[in-house]
Amino acid sequence: EERGLAAIQVLQSEGLNPVFEQLDICSEESVAKFCDTIKSKYGGIDILCNNAGIAYKNASTAPLLEKAEVTNETNLLATIKVTDALLPLMKEGGKMCQLASFLGILNRSFPNQNNPIRRRLLDPSLTVDGLLDIYKEYIEAIKGDDYTLFKRDSAYSISKCFLITHTRIIGRAMQNNPKKLIVNCCCPGWVDTDLTSHRGTLTIDQGAVTPVLVCTLPQEAGSGQFYREKKIFDWENNRFLS
């Protein structure tokens, strides 16, 4: 809360008029309270940007299982839950952007074309429940010290790979949505923040460019895409499409 209020003061000094509402996406109580606030004070959501995320530092000596579970609790599981809670509050024509990462591209986490996990992630019939099954298999693989299908010590990149997959799943569901919602995700770039230990080369404003683009896409842009550097990026084949 303290950091949120401090951010508000900075934005106000720039002539903006933001409002701070506290939300811990890992707390069901906090999510429920936030939803009630959105409904009572604002009547719904025009733009939703899922920006919550964590990462262990490269030098961390935490157990691999802890890294995987804690990282995915925020970056995947809680994000799915808060999305489920907030999507019904989206107004007609609303836009949703999930903050993923270039580290989440498929070829980084699953470079082997014959890896059955890769094939399942690409399956257009994959559901959120199916994605959660894959996550559970990932955790069991770490417990068994079996890295046949999953890379060792790759919690952050896999969490973002799963998040991009989640976006694709929701995007398919949006095709016939009566509210005409659009849902996409993006990589903001290597930004100078606490998450990157301030080694990023982009300023906060520069890092906001692609997310703002995704949050303001026209209806015809469609859903389920991954954007990087203001362009659609082919998550599967590692290349720009536009």
Salt bridges, closest charged atoms under 4 A:
GLU21 OE2 - LYS41 NZ 2.74
ASP36 OD1 - LYS39 NZ 3.87
ASP46 OD2 - LYS91 NZ 3.85
GLU137 OE2 - ARG120 NH2 2.85
GLU140 OE2 - LYS143 NZ 3.51
ASP153 OD1 - LYS67 NZ 3.32
ASP192 OD1 - HIS198 ND1 2.74
ASP194 OD2 - ARG3 NH2 2.68
ASP194 OD1 - HIS198 NE2 2.65
GLU229 OE2 - ARG228 NH2 3.94
ASP234 OD2 - ARG239 NH2 3.64
